[in-house]
Structure formats: C-alpha cells, structure tokens
Amino acid sequence: MKNKIKIFFSSQAQFEAESTNLGEKAIFEEVLKRYKKSIPNVEIKVLSSNPKKTKSDYNIEGIRLGGLENFFKSIHEIYKSDYIVVGGGELIQDKSSLVMIPYILLRPMIGKLLGKIIIAQGIGIGEDDEITKFGKWQTHFALNKFDIITVRDKKSYYMLKNMNIMKPKIYITADIANTLEKAEDEEIIKVLENHNIKNNARYVVFSMRSVYHRSHNLLPFSIRKKLGFITKQYLKEIDNFKTVIARIGDYICEKYKYKVVFIPAYVGKQFSANDDDFSKAIMNRMNNNSELIIEDSCSIIKGILSKSALVIGVPLHSLILAGSENVPVIAISYASKHRAYMDQIGMSDFVLRAENLGERIDYNKIKYLVDKTIKKRDEIVTKLKEKNKVIKDLSMKATDYIFDYIKTIK
C-alpha cells in the first residue's frame, strides 16, 4: 500500500464549524471533493472550532482552534504533514483587520521552517488601498517562500506581481466554489414550500450583510461591534443602507409581484457578521411580506439561488453561487473582490460600491439596475452561460495545477 499523502489546511476552513461563513464552507466542501477524487491516498486535516462536527460531516480530522495549547497542536500537525495548504478566499488584505495577514501566514511560514511544501490555493488579493505598506512587506516576504500559488482572478495576479512575488509559479484561475453542485430539485422545492414559496412562484433573493466595516483597524469588525467600538457615523450610514434595501424590496414586490427572500450567508455566534439579524432588521422596514431562509447546506442554498429571478448580494459567495448557475446578480461591493468577480462574469456595470463610509448606495441607481436586469434577463443569462464555460474550467485549474505539482515531487 502506498504511503499516505498528508495535507494540512492551515486557514480557517471551519472557523465556526456549526454555521461558518457561506464562502469558506462552499470552498472547503468543493476542495475536499476534488482532493479525495484526485489523490486517493490523501489524509487531510483542517483547523476547526468543532472537531467532532468536522469528523461527522466530512470524515476528516479537525484540529481545534483557539488557545496556546491548540496552537501548538496545530504546529505538531504541520510537522507531521507533507503539504501545507492555505486558501481559498480573500486572504491577503488587512483592511478588515491589521492582524489578518500575519494570522493567515503564520502557520505556513512555520511549515516552511520545518521544510514542508507550502501551497496557496485559489486565493484572493486585495487592491492597493486594502493592504497597508507593512502588509505588503509581510506578503512579499512570506509568499516568495511559497512553492506554488493559484489566484482566483486577474486582479490578484497583478497585485502579487506588483508586490514582487516572483519565486513561486503563480496561476490565474477562478473561485473554487464555482463548481459546487446544487441540491436535487425535490430537496430545494421542499425547502421553498416550507417558506411559503409554492407552485414555481417567482422570487428575488437578497443576501445582505453590513457594509462600511473595513477600515484598517487592529480589531476585526465582529469584535469591535461586540465591544461597542462603533462610530455614530457608521450607525447612521447603516441605518440609511437598511432603509434603501427595504424600499427596493417593496419596489420589487409591488411592481413585479415577485416574492422577496432573504438568505443570510453567515450566522455563526463568535465572529459572525450576524447576517440573519441584519436581514431581519431590513425585513422589519418593508411594507410587504418577505421570507427568511436560514440553511446550513451550501448545496441547498445554491439550489435556491439557482431558481431565483435575480440575486442582490453583499457576501461574495451569494453572488458566485448564483452567478455560476447563470442567475443575474447585482453586487453591493464592500471590497474589491466583488468587483473582480463581476468583471469576470461580464457584469461590471451591475456593481454598487459601499466600501467606505460616505459611499451611500442610491435608491434610484439600484432601482434602475433591478429594472434593467429583469428587462434584459434572457440576454444576461445567455452571456453568463458563455462566461461560465470558461470560469468553471478555470475553477478546476485552481486545484488541478496543484495536483500536477504534487505529482512532480511524489
């Protein structure tokens, strides 16, 4: 029997295992499927807040996050592993928190000191204003020690080149979640009927999240919010944001007679953006009834998105899971990653920027985009189908390049 290939995923693939971020979970599920299919004798371990659930859900070992003792356990696992993988997702930026880059890169760098092969897989890189000079220095120092890097968009590739990341081979690919499979129709229909959406009723999905929360602060937004370190200006701008979205929801209900469905993408309890509470606050401002669907299964969420007329989303992977099913999307961008994806699918004109305080989304602009999308839906769907032929191939290459590399050194 061949020796097992031991791989340790060093980024927070199961940061909040019970109800982790939709994007992290979608990427993780697809990555596991690809690795198990392409490397039959692979042994995968991953950081997790709930190792028992990780074992139950994925049949792999989770290494508990948090605390000094668990940190040293993760280092021990790195020592026993052959490869250290970081990614996917937008990992290289420090606008959300100044500790983001060192936190992400610490374990891979320890792995390099221990002589391991270090891989960055399908990662995203922030734009110039999303990475401080010190963050760029850290990135330059660390990523030049990596053995292979795949990035999920052209913007990320050119950002790495601008930071003089020259030693590892860098490949342009696409987000790994693009090829995640949706649930069966029967399962999707059952969930929809349980939320009063029956007989193929037309609906629009809103996937909402707080915006304006990235500001190169030391503490992540979720912690600042819990500690009460939120400015009055932020609260005022977010109040306006909720009102505008509620008005758009009512507009869609009244003009097009569509149902409005809210699907929160992150409902964890520790570091979550509390998308469920944020959605409820918007729903309470609407004059028309709307539905809130909270689902743990990425495949069911993708299925619900696939049957919608339109998705208006803040979390990036609400857009990716919908767009990859050829559903028109309108992005409310709190980071450059949204703009990069929308450019990839040929919908850069359907982006509303809300990245910094003062960038208010305009009711009339979003209403115009809704009208345009619904009017030209067939045309947009045709364009998405053509784009997705290329994107899904690139998505597979995010890991295929890595599998090819591993074969050269086995």
WOGIBEL-V234327 format. One record per residue. N is the residue number from 1. RES is the residue in one letter. PHI is phi in whole degrees, -180 to 180 (* if undefined). Layout:
n=N res=RES phi=PHI
n=N res=RES phi=PHI
//
This chain:
n=1 res=M phi=*
n=2 res=K phi=-67
n=3 res=N phi=-65
n=4 res=K phi=-70
n=5 res=I phi=-94
n=6 res=K phi=-100
n=7 res=I phi=-124
n=8 res=F phi=-115
n=9 res=F phi=-87
n=10 res=S phi=-95
n=11 res=S phi=-97
n=12 res=Q phi=-76
n=13 res=A phi=-63
n=14 res=Q phi=-132
n=15 res=F phi=-58
n=16 res=E phi=-127
n=17 res=A phi=-57
n=18 res=E phi=-68
n=19 res=S phi=-151
n=20 res=T phi=-74
n=21 res=N phi=-55
n=22 res=L phi=-54
n=23 res=G phi=-64
n=24 res=E phi=-61
n=25 res=K phi=-69
n=26 res=A phi=-63
n=27 res=I phi=-63
n=28 res=F phi=-61
n=29 res=E phi=-62
n=30 res=E phi=-70
n=31 res=V phi=-61
n=32 res=L phi=-58
n=33 res=K phi=-60
n=34 res=R phi=-68
n=35 res=Y phi=-65
n=36 res=K phi=-66
n=37 res=K phi=-76
n=38 res=S phi=-90
n=39 res=I phi=-127
n=40 res=P phi=-56
n=41 res=N phi=-100
n=42 res=V phi=-82
n=43 res=E phi=-122
n=44 res=I phi=-111
n=45 res=K phi=-128
n=46 res=V phi=-147
n=47 res=L phi=-69
n=48 res=S phi=-152
n=49 res=S phi=-83
n=50 res=N phi=-145
n=51 res=P phi=-57
n=52 res=K phi=-64
n=53 res=K phi=-68
n=54 res=T phi=-60
n=55 res=K phi=-65
n=56 res=S phi=-67
n=57 res=D phi=-79
n=58 res=Y phi=-123
n=59 res=N phi=57
n=60 res=I phi=-132
n=61 res=E phi=-86
n=62 res=G phi=-101
n=63 res=I phi=-103
n=64 res=R phi=-62
n=65 res=L phi=-85
n=66 res=G phi=96
n=67 res=G phi=89
n=68 res=L phi=-66
n=69 res=E phi=-62
n=70 res=N phi=-69
n=71 res=F phi=-61
n=72 res=F phi=-69
n=73 res=K phi=-64
n=74 res=S phi=-66
n=75 res=I phi=-66
n=76 res=H phi=-63
n=77 res=E phi=-67
n=78 res=I phi=-61
n=79 res=Y phi=-60
n=80 res=K phi=-84
n=81 res=S phi=-90
n=82 res=D phi=-94
n=83 res=Y phi=-131
n=84 res=I phi=-115
n=85 res=V phi=-115
n=86 res=V phi=-121
n=87 res=G phi=127
n=88 res=G phi=-87
n=89 res=G phi=93
n=90 res=E phi=-83
n=91 res=L phi=-99
n=92 res=I phi=-101
n=93 res=Q phi=-167
n=94 res=D phi=-129
n=95 res=K phi=-74
n=96 res=S phi=-75
n=97 res=S phi=-169
n=98 res=L phi=-69
n=99 res=V phi=-93
n=100 res=M phi=-59
n=101 res=I phi=-65
n=102 res=P phi=-63
n=103 res=Y phi=-64
n=104 res=I phi=-69
n=105 res=L phi=-94
n=106 res=L phi=-61
n=107 res=R phi=-65
n=108 res=P phi=-59
n=109 res=M phi=-68
n=110 res=I phi=-64
n=111 res=G phi=-59
n=112 res=K phi=-64
n=113 res=L phi=-62
n=114 res=L phi=-90
n=115 res=G phi=82
n=116 res=K phi=-91
n=117 res=I phi=-81
n=118 res=I phi=-112
n=119 res=I phi=-126
n=120 res=A phi=-106
n=121 res=Q phi=-121
n=122 res=G phi=59
n=123 res=I phi=-88
n=124 res=G phi=-111
n=125 res=I phi=-122
n=126 res=G phi=-67
n=127 res=E phi=-79
n=128 res=D phi=-53
n=129 res=D phi=-79
n=130 res=E phi=-104
n=131 res=I phi=-135
n=132 res=T phi=-71
n=133 res=K phi=-60
n=134 res=F phi=-66
n=135 res=G phi=-63
n=136 res=K phi=-67
n=137 res=W phi=-64
n=138 res=Q phi=-60
n=139 res=T phi=-64
n=140 res=H phi=-59
n=141 res=F phi=-64
n=142 res=A phi=-78
n=143 res=L phi=-69
n=144 res=N phi=-70
n=145 res=K phi=-93
n=146 res=F phi=-72
n=147 res=D phi=-96
n=148 res=I phi=-158
n=149 res=I phi=-133
n=150 res=T phi=-116
n=151 res=V phi=-114
n=152 res=R phi=-96
n=153 res=D phi=-163
n=154 res=K phi=-64
n=155 res=K phi=-56
n=156 res=S phi=-65
n=157 res=Y phi=-60
n=158 res=Y phi=-70
n=159 res=M phi=-64
n=160 res=L phi=-65
n=161 res=K phi=-63
n=162 res=N phi=-66
n=163 res=M phi=-92
n=164 res=N phi=59
n=165 res=I phi=-86
n=166 res=M phi=-119
n=167 res=K phi=-76
n=168 res=P phi=-80
n=169 res=K phi=-72
n=170 res=I phi=-117
n=171 res=Y phi=-117
n=172 res=I phi=-85
n=173 res=T phi=-131
n=174 res=A phi=-145
n=175 res=D phi=-58
n=176 res=I phi=-63
n=177 res=A phi=-70
n=178 res=N phi=-59
n=179 res=T phi=-102
n=180 res=L phi=-59
n=181 res=E phi=-83
n=182 res=K phi=-84
n=183 res=A phi=-70
n=184 res=E phi=-67
n=185 res=D phi=-55
n=186 res=E phi=-60
n=187 res=E phi=-69
n=188 res=I phi=-66
n=189 res=I phi=-60
n=190 res=K phi=-62
n=191 res=V phi=-64
n=192 res=L phi=-62
n=193 res=E phi=-65
n=194 res=N phi=-67
n=195 res=H phi=-117
n=196 res=N phi=64
n=197 res=I phi=-116
n=198 res=K phi=-124
n=199 res=N phi=54
n=200 res=N phi=57
n=201 res=A phi=-60
n=202 res=R phi=-79
n=203 res=Y phi=-148
n=204 res=V phi=-116
n=205 res=V phi=-98
n=206 res=F phi=-108
n=207 res=S phi=-118
n=208 res=M phi=-109
n=209 res=R phi=-158
n=210 res=S phi=-58
n=211 res=V phi=-117
n=212 res=Y phi=64
n=213 res=H phi=-94
n=214 res=R phi=-100
n=215 res=S phi=-152
n=216 res=H phi=55
n=217 res=N phi=-85
n=218 res=L phi=-66
n=219 res=L phi=-91
n=220 res=P phi=-59
n=221 res=F phi=-58
n=222 res=S phi=-59
n=223 res=I phi=-75
n=224 res=R phi=-60
n=225 res=K phi=-65
n=226 res=K phi=-66
n=227 res=L phi=-85
n=228 res=G phi=82
n=229 res=F phi=-89
n=230 res=I phi=-119
n=231 res=T phi=-78
n=232 res=K phi=-64
n=233 res=Q phi=-63
n=234 res=Y phi=-60
n=235 res=L phi=-60
n=236 res=K phi=-66
n=237 res=E phi=-68
n=238 res=I phi=-68
n=239 res=D phi=-61
n=240 res=N phi=-64
n=241 res=F phi=-59
n=242 res=K phi=-61
n=243 res=T phi=-65
n=244 res=V phi=-63
n=245 res=I phi=-65
n=246 res=A phi=-62
n=247 res=R phi=-63
n=248 res=I phi=-66
n=249 res=G phi=-59
n=250 res=D phi=-64
n=251 res=Y phi=-60
n=252 res=I phi=-65
n=253 res=C phi=-62
n=254 res=E phi=-82
n=255 res=K phi=-82
n=256 res=Y phi=-103
n=257 res=K phi=61
n=258 res=Y phi=-89
n=259 res=K phi=-77
n=260 res=V phi=-112
n=261 res=V phi=-120
n=262 res=F phi=-99
n=263 res=I phi=-124
n=264 res=P phi=-72
n=265 res=A phi=-99
n=266 res=Y phi=-148
n=267 res=V phi=-125
n=268 res=G phi=-65
n=269 res=K phi=-108
n=270 res=Q phi=-99
n=271 res=F phi=-119
n=272 res=S phi=-67
n=273 res=A phi=-82
n=274 res=N phi=54
n=275 res=D phi=-60
n=276 res=D phi=-67
n=277 res=D phi=-66
n=278 res=F phi=-62
n=279 res=S phi=-65
n=280 res=K phi=-61
n=281 res=A phi=-64
n=282 res=I phi=-71
n=283 res=M phi=-59
n=284 res=N phi=-67
n=285 res=R phi=-93
n=286 res=M phi=-81
n=287 res=N phi=-85
n=288 res=N phi=-102
n=289 res=N phi=-70
n=290 res=S phi=-137
n=291 res=E phi=-117
n=292 res=L phi=-114
n=293 res=I phi=-116
n=294 res=I phi=-108
n=295 res=E phi=-129
n=296 res=D phi=-88
n=297 res=S phi=-89
n=298 res=C phi=-64
n=299 res=S phi=-67
n=300 res=I phi=-71
n=301 res=I phi=-58
n=302 res=K phi=-62
n=303 res=G phi=-64
n=304 res=I phi=-64
n=305 res=L phi=-62
n=306 res=S phi=-65
n=307 res=K phi=-96
n=308 res=S phi=-85
n=309 res=A phi=-78
n=310 res=L phi=-164
n=311 res=V phi=-122
n=312 res=I phi=-110
n=313 res=G phi=-133
n=314 res=V phi=-100
n=315 res=P phi=-60
n=316 res=L phi=-56
n=317 res=H phi=-78
n=318 res=S phi=-67
n=319 res=L phi=-74
n=320 res=I phi=-66
n=321 res=L phi=-66
n=322 res=A phi=-78
n=323 res=G phi=-59
n=324 res=S phi=-70
n=325 res=E phi=-101
n=326 res=N phi=66
n=327 res=V phi=-96
n=328 res=P phi=-58
n=329 res=V phi=-132
n=330 res=I phi=-117
n=331 res=A phi=-99
n=332 res=I phi=-103
n=333 res=S phi=-90
n=334 res=Y phi=-105
n=335 res=A phi=-158
n=336 res=S phi=-66
n=337 res=K phi=-61
n=338 res=H phi=-65
n=339 res=R phi=-65
n=340 res=A phi=-65
n=341 res=Y phi=-68
n=342 res=M phi=-64
n=343 res=D phi=-67
n=344 res=Q phi=-61
n=345 res=I phi=-96
n=346 res=G phi=75
n=347 res=M phi=-124
n=348 res=S phi=-65
n=349 res=D phi=-80
n=350 res=F phi=-110
n=351 res=V phi=-119
n=352 res=L phi=-114
n=353 res=R phi=-86
n=354 res=A phi=-143
n=355 res=E phi=-95
n=356 res=N phi=-136
n=357 res=L phi=-54
n=358 res=G phi=105
n=359 res=E phi=-89
n=360 res=R phi=-76
n=361 res=I phi=-78
n=362 res=D phi=-96
n=363 res=Y phi=-57
n=364 res=N phi=-67
n=365 res=K phi=-69
n=366 res=I phi=-70
n=367 res=K phi=-63
n=368 res=Y phi=-60
n=369 res=L phi=-67
n=370 res=V phi=-62
n=371 res=D phi=-60
n=372 res=K phi=-65
n=373 res=T phi=-66
n=374 res=I phi=-68
n=375 res=K phi=-66
n=376 res=K phi=-106
n=377 res=R phi=-58
n=378 res=D phi=-61
n=379 res=E phi=-65
n=380 res=I phi=-66
n=381 res=V phi=-60
n=382 res=T phi=-60
n=383 res=K phi=-65
n=384 res=L phi=-62
n=385 res=K phi=-60
n=386 res=E phi=-68
n=387 res=K phi=-63
n=388 res=N phi=-70
n=389 res=K phi=-60
n=390 res=V phi=-77
n=391 res=I phi=-63
n=392 res=K phi=-68
n=393 res=D phi=-67
n=394 res=L phi=-64
n=395 res=S phi=-61
n=396 res=M phi=-64
n=397 res=K phi=-69
n=398 res=A phi=-57
n=399 res=T phi=-105
n=400 res=D phi=-60
n=401 res=Y phi=-59
n=402 res=I phi=-70
n=403 res=F phi=-62
n=404 res=D phi=-63
n=405 res=Y phi=-65
n=406 res=I phi=-61
n=407 res=K phi=-63
n=408 res=T phi=-73
n=409 res=I phi=-118
n=410 res=K phi=-68
//
